[in-house]
């Protein structure tokens, strides 16, 4: 039997016994990956030899026929067909086992039906579309399915979801408003610098930019209501009692009326000021002067200040829960201040501090998420920590891939027993809140430095690859 004849026989059998997929493509995959058909030349007795070889190289069968023995042809073909059937069954089994291995890890296998992507039985969830249209996908797996993604011109920050719209900033100097169902852009607003995390109140979105302004935009139209100028890049704001509080890298903490953007007061620190948190009439904010400052919200007078270990910078936003302020330290150079602190809100006294065990400038810059008596937070060595807020004891630690000393770990989000957190390695991780075990992970095209937002079962997050992702 000639090699072309054998190939035709195997193809015919494949078409009769295979599921309804793209036959040409499936045949090429099977022919290339599952079996090699080679013409082995003439044997000593003048017969032709054809060898079928599995990919593992474990089995081979040789079939011979003499040109002068036509009566043996039908028996030979039966043997060939039987062998082909065995190979096909083995192929299906191998592919099924590979799929099960992926599913066991919680990784989604996706067959993409758009015009630009070919089907592959071993392709994991990657970029699907570069437009705002949601792609058409059929997914095999449990969790971590890409719903849509929207491309911007720079690294994407943390989104906030309100009334079916995702609002987020990008390093391309725009604030975006995107419909969460379709992934389509509703509007975008240009500033003079990279845009930070927005906050929404009373139909207005407030956010800072590296162009030294705090902006207030109408939520529906994206039109500017007012803007307030400072002497440096502006941090993400906090809102309470009709006042928006925010820090600037001009070393001031500001309090501005949310209606008209007029200044109520400003408080001077000794360094660049981060994002504040407000509770119980107290505004808490970190500064690169090494202190966490507590300021009376009505008048801007300092109540107390707390110095972190080794005079490390305090540039991340604190979190306030149950009358306690939680924040992390940042040590310059080779000094060590990788602590999470718990400070009484009214007195400024330390209740406890948790040592992450990290050193050489490892930092905790993002505020922890407090849920069910546990503080969940990241450190720049790509670790996700869970610490009991009663006494500061560690419950578990999860290593979220690799990192470097310049990485700023994002704040996690916690919902329904799952902690969602981005990593420097380009993955969004879903971790069991009780055990710290990985449930699934989704790979983006770059480091995930955005804090995720969760709404109606969908996780929204940004990446340094310039995309906002929607994953479920």
C-alpha positions in Angstrom: 0.0 0.0 0.0 1.4 3.4 -1.0 1.9 6.1 1.7 -0.8 8.3 0.1 -3.3 5.4 0.0 -2.7 4.7 3.7 -3.1 8.4 4.5 -6.5 8.4 2.6 -7.6 5.3 4.4 -6.8 6.8 7.9 -8.5 10.1 6.9 -11.7 8.3 5.8 -11.8 6.4 9.0 -11.2 9.6 11.0 -14.1 11.4 9.2 -16.5 8.6 9.9 -15.6 8.2 13.6 -14.8 11.8 14.7 -17.2 14.3 16.3 -18.5 17.1 14.1 -15.6 19.6 14.2 -13.4 21.1 11.4 -12.3 17.9 9.7 -9.4 19.4 7.8 -7.9 21.0 10.8 -8.6 18.0 13.1 -7.1 15.6 10.6 -3.9 17.7 10.4 -3.6 17.8 14.2 -4.2 14.1 14.4 -1.8 13.2 11.6 0.9 15.5 13.0 0.6 14.8 16.7 -0.9 11.4 17.2 0.6 9.2 14.5 3.3 9.2 12.0 2.9 7.2 8.7 6.1 6.2 7.0 6.8 4.1 4.0 9.6 1.8 4.9 10.6 0.5 1.4 10.9 -3.1 0.3 11.5 -6.1 2.5 13.8 -8.9 1.6 11.0 -10.9 -0.1 9.9 -7.9 -2.2 6.9 -6.9 -0.1 6.0 -3.3 0.9 6.1 -2.3 4.6 4.0 0.4 6.3 4.6 1.4 9.9 2.1 3.2 12.2 4.0 4.8 15.1 2.3 6.4 18.2 3.6 9.6 19.6 4.9 7.9 22.6 6.8 5.5 20.4 5.6 2.6 22.4 3.8 0.5 19.7 4.4 -0.2 16.1 2.8 -2.7 13.7 4.1 -3.8 10.4 1.9 -5.0 7.6 3.2 -6.7 4.5 1.6 -7.8 1.3 2.9 -9.4 -1.9 1.9 -7.9 -5.2 1.2 -11.5 -6.4 -1.2 -12.3 -3.6 -4.4 -10.4 -4.2 -6.5 -12.7 -2.1 -4.8 -11.4 1.1 -5.7 -7.8 0.4 -9.1 -7.7 2.1 -7.7 -9.4 5.2 -4.9 -6.9 5.3 -7.3 -4.0 5.0 -9.3 -5.3 7.9 -6.1 -5.5 10.0 -5.2 -1.9 9.0 -8.7 -0.6 9.8 -8.6 -2.4 13.2 -5.2 -0.8 14.0 -6.5 2.6 12.9 -9.4 2.3 15.3 -7.0 1.5 18.1 -5.0 4.6 17.3 -8.1 6.8 17.2 -9.3 5.5 20.6 -5.9 6.1 22.0 -5.9 9.7 20.6 -9.2 10.5 22.1 -8.1 9.1 25.5 -4.9 11.1 25.4 -6.7 14.4 24.6 -9.3 13.7 27.2 -6.6 13.1 29.9 -4.8 16.3 28.9 -8.1 18.2 29.3 -8.7 16.7 32.7 -5.3 17.8 33.8 -6.2 21.4 33.0 -9.6 21.2 34.6 -8.1 19.8 37.7 -6.0 22.9 38.0 -9.1 25.1 37.5 -7.7 26.4 34.2 -10.3 27.1 31.4 -9.8 25.5 28.0 -11.4 27.7 25.4 -12.5 27.0 21.9 -12.7 30.4 20.2 -15.1 30.8 17.3 -14.1 34.3 16.0 -12.5 34.7 12.6 -9.0 35.4 13.8 -8.4 32.4 16.1 -7.9 28.7 15.2 -9.3 26.0 17.4 -6.8 24.1 19.5 -7.5 21.4 22.0 -4.6 22.5 24.2 -5.0 26.3 24.2 -5.7 27.9 27.6 -7.6 31.1 28.1 -5.6 34.0 26.6 -6.4 37.3 24.9 -9.6 36.9 22.9 -10.3 40.3 21.4 -8.7 43.7 21.1 -12.1 45.5 20.6 -14.8 46.4 23.1 -17.1 43.7 21.7 -17.5 40.6 23.8 -16.2 37.5 21.9 -18.3 34.4 21.2 -16.8 31.5 23.2 -17.7 28.0 24.2 -15.9 27.2 27.4 -14.9 23.9 29.0 -14.0 24.3 32.6 -15.2 25.7 35.9 -14.1 29.3 36.6 -11.8 31.9 35.1 -13.6 32.5 31.8 -12.9 35.7 29.9 -16.1 37.6 29.3 -14.6 40.6 27.5 -11.6 42.9 27.7 -11.1 46.5 26.7 -7.8 48.0 25.5 -6.5 51.4 26.5 -3.3 53.1 25.8 -1.5 52.4 29.1 -1.4 50.4 32.3 -4.9 50.1 33.8 -5.7 51.0 37.4 -8.3 49.7 39.8 -12.0 49.9 38.6 -15.1 50.8 40.6 -18.5 49.5 39.5 -21.7 51.6 39.8 -25.1 51.0 38.1 -23.7 48.6 35.5 -20.8 50.8 34.5 -17.1 50.3 35.3 -15.1 53.5 35.9 -11.3 53.3 35.9 -8.2 55.2 35.1 -5.2 54.5 32.8 -1.7 55.6 32.4 -2.8 56.9 29.0 -4.2 59.9 30.9 -7.9 59.0 30.5 -10.7 58.1 32.9 -13.0 55.5 31.2 -16.6 54.6 31.7 -17.4 51.2 30.2 -20.7 49.2 30.1 -20.1 46.0 32.1 -22.4 43.8 30.0 -20.9 44.5 26.6 -17.5 45.9 27.4 -18.3 48.9 25.2 -17.0 52.3 26.1 -19.6 54.9 27.2 -17.3 57.8 27.4 -13.7 58.8 28.4 -12.3 61.9 29.8 -8.7 63.2 29.2 -6.5 64.6 31.8 -2.9 65.8 31.7 -1.4 62.7 33.4 -1.9 59.1 34.5 -5.2 58.7 36.4 -5.7 57.1 39.8 -8.5 55.1 41.5 -11.9 56.9 41.2 -14.5 57.3 43.9 -18.3 57.8 43.3 -20.8 59.8 45.3 -24.1 61.5 44.5 -23.9 61.0 40.7 -20.3 62.4 40.5 -17.0 60.5 40.0 -13.9 62.0 41.8 -10.4 61.1 41.0 -6.8 62.4 41.0 -4.3 62.6 38.3 -0.5 63.1 38.0 -1.2 66.5 36.4 -1.7 67.8 40.0 -5.5 68.1 39.8 -8.4 66.5 41.5 -11.4 66.1 39.1 -15.1 65.9 39.6 -17.1 64.6 36.6 -20.8 64.0 35.9 -21.3 60.2 36.1 -23.6 59.9 33.1 -22.0 62.3 30.6 -18.4 62.4 31.7 -18.5 66.2 31.7 -16.3 68.1 34.1 -18.1 69.8 37.0 -15.0 71.2 38.6 -11.3 70.6 39.2 -8.9 71.5 42.1 -5.2 72.2 41.6 -2.5 71.1 44.0 1.3 71.3 43.9 1.9 67.7 43.0 0.4 64.4 41.7 -2.9 63.7 43.5 -3.7 60.5 45.3 -7.0 58.6 45.3 -9.7 60.4 47.3 -12.0 59.4 50.2 -15.5 61.0 50.7 -17.4 61.6 53.9 -20.0 64.2 55.0 -20.0 66.2 51.8 -16.2 66.6 51.8 -13.6 64.9 49.6 -10.2 64.2 51.3 -7.1 63.5 49.3 -3.3 63.7 49.5 -0.8 65.3 47.1 2.9 64.9 46.5 3.2 68.5 47.6 3.2 67.1 51.1 -0.4 68.2 51.9 -3.6 66.5 52.9 -6.6 68.4 51.5 -10.3 68.7 52.4 -12.5 70.1 49.6 -16.2 70.7 49.3 -17.7 68.1 46.9 -20.3 70.5 45.5 -18.1 73.3 44.3 -14.5 72.2 44.7 -13.6 74.9 47.2 -10.9 74.2 49.8 -12.0 73.8 53.4 -8.6 73.1 54.9 -5.2 71.5 54.2 -2.8 69.8 56.5 1.0 69.9 56.1 3.1 66.7 56.5 6.8 66.1 56.0 6.6 64.2 52.8 4.5 63.0 49.8 1.0 62.1 51.0 -0.9 58.9 50.0 -4.6 58.1 49.9 -6.6 58.7 53.1 -9.3 56.7 54.9 -12.1 58.4 56.9 -14.1 57.1 59.9 -15.6 58.5 63.1 -14.6 62.1 62.4 -10.9 61.1 61.8 -8.9 61.2 58.6 -6.0 58.9 58.5 -3.3 59.2 55.9 0.3 58.0 55.4 3.2 60.1 54.4 6.7 59.6 53.2 7.9 61.3 56.3 7.6 57.9 58.1 4.3 58.7 59.9 0.7 57.7 59.8 -1.2 60.9 60.5 -4.6 61.2 62.2 -6.4 64.5 61.5 -9.7 65.8 62.8 -12.0 65.8 59.8 -14.0 69.1 60.6 -11.0 71.4 61.1 -7.8 69.6 59.9 -6.1 69.6 63.3 -3.8 66.7 64.0 -5.0 64.2 66.7 -2.0 62.0 66.7 0.8 60.5 64.5 2.3 57.1 64.6 5.9 56.4 63.5 6.6 53.1 61.7 9.6 51.0 62.4 13.0 52.1 61.0 11.4 55.4 59.9 10.0 53.6 56.8 7.8 55.5 54.4 4.0 55.2 54.8 2.6 55.8 51.4 -0.3 53.3 51.1 -3.8 54.0 52.0 -4.9 52.6 55.5 -8.0 50.7 56.1 -10.3 51.4 59.1 -12.6 48.8 60.6 -14.1 48.5 64.1 -12.2 51.6 65.4 -8.8 50.2 64.4 -6.5 51.5 61.6 -4.6 48.9 59.6 -1.7 49.9 57.4 1.7 48.7 56.1 5.1 50.1 56.3 7.7 50.7 53.5 11.4 50.5 54.4 13.9 52.5 52.3 16.9 50.6 50.9 18.0 47.5 52.9 16.1 48.4 56.0 13.2 46.2 57.1 9.7 47.4 57.8 7.5 44.8 56.2 4.9 45.0 59.0 1.2 45.3 59.1 0.2 47.6 61.9 -3.1 47.7 63.9 -3.5 51.1 65.6 -6.4 52.4 67.8 -8.2 55.1 65.8 -8.9 57.5 68.7 -5.6 57.2 70.6 -3.0 56.2 68.1 -1.7 53.4 70.3 -0.4 50.2 68.7 -2.5 47.2 69.3 -0.3 44.7 67.5 1.9 44.4 64.4 2.5 41.5 62.2 5.9 40.7 60.7 5.7 39.3 57.2 9.3 37.9 57.6 10.4 39.7 54.5 13.4 42.0 54.3 15.5 44.1 51.9 13.0 46.8 51.2 9.9 44.6 50.9 6.9 46.8 51.4 3.2 46.8 52.1 1.8 49.8 50.1 -1.8 48.8 49.5 -4.5 48.8 52.1 -5.7 45.5 53.5 -9.2 44.1 52.9 -11.0 43.3 56.1 -13.6 40.6 56.0 -14.9 38.1 58.7 -12.3 39.1 61.3 -9.4 38.7 58.9 -7.1 41.2 57.2 -6.1 40.1 53.7 -3.1 42.0 52.2 -0.2 41.7 49.8 3.4 42.5 50.1 5.8 43.3 47.3 7.5 39.9 47.4 4.3 38.5 45.7 2.8 37.1 49.0 -0.8 37.3 49.9 -1.3 37.2 53.7 -4.3 36.4 55.9 -4.0 37.6 59.5 -6.5 37.4 62.3 -7.4 41.0 63.3 -7.9 40.1 67.0 -4.3 39.3 67.8 -2.4 39.6 64.6 -1.7 35.9 64.1 -1.1 34.6 60.6 -3.8 32.2 59.3 -2.2 31.4 56.0 0.2 32.8 53.3 -0.2 32.3 49.6 2.7 32.8 47.1 1.2 34.6 44.1 4.0 33.8 41.6 7.2 35.8 41.3 8.0 39.5 41.9 10.7 42.1 42.2 11.6 44.7 44.7 9.7 47.5 42.8 6.4 45.7 42.7 3.5 47.2 44.5 1.1 44.4 45.5 -2.5 45.4 44.9 -5.3 45.3 47.5 -7.3 42.1 47.3 -11.1 41.8 47.1 -13.0 39.3 49.2 -16.4 37.9 48.4 -18.3 34.7 49.2 -15.3 32.9 50.7 -12.9 33.8 47.8 -10.0 36.2 47.9 -9.2 37.7 44.5 -5.7 39.2 44.0 -3.4 40.2 41.1 0.2 39.2 40.7 3.4 40.5 39.2 3.5 37.3 37.1 0.4 38.4 35.1 -2.2 36.2 36.8 -5.4 37.0 38.7 -5.6 34.5 41.5 -8.7 33.2 43.2 -7.8 31.8 46.6 -10.0 30.1 49.3 -10.4 32.6 52.1 -10.3 29.9 54.8 -7.5 27.7 53.7 -5.4 29.8 51.4 -5.6 27.2 48.7 -5.7 28.3 45.1 -9.1 27.7 43.4 -8.2 29.0 39.9 -6.1 31.6 38.2 -6.5 33.6 35.0 -3.6 34.9 32.9 -3.5 38.4 31.6 -0.9 39.9 29.2 1.1 41.7 31.9 1.4 42.2 35.6 -1.9 42.7 37.4 -1.3 45.7 39.7 -5.0 46.6 39.9 -7.2 45.8 42.8 -10.1 43.8 41.5 -13.8 44.8 41.7 -16.5 42.0 41.9 -20.0 42.6 40.8 -22.7 40.0 40.1 -20.3 37.1 39.8 -17.9 38.9 37.4 -14.4 40.1 38.4 -13.1 43.3 36.8 -9.4 44.2 37.0 -6.7 46.0 35.1 -3.3 45.0 33.9 -0.1 46.6 32.8 -0.7 45.3 29.3 -3.3 48.1 28.9 -6.5 46.1 29.2 -9.4 46.1 31.6 -10.6 42.5 32.0 -14.0 41.0 32.9 -13.6 37.4 34.1 -16.1 35.0 35.7 
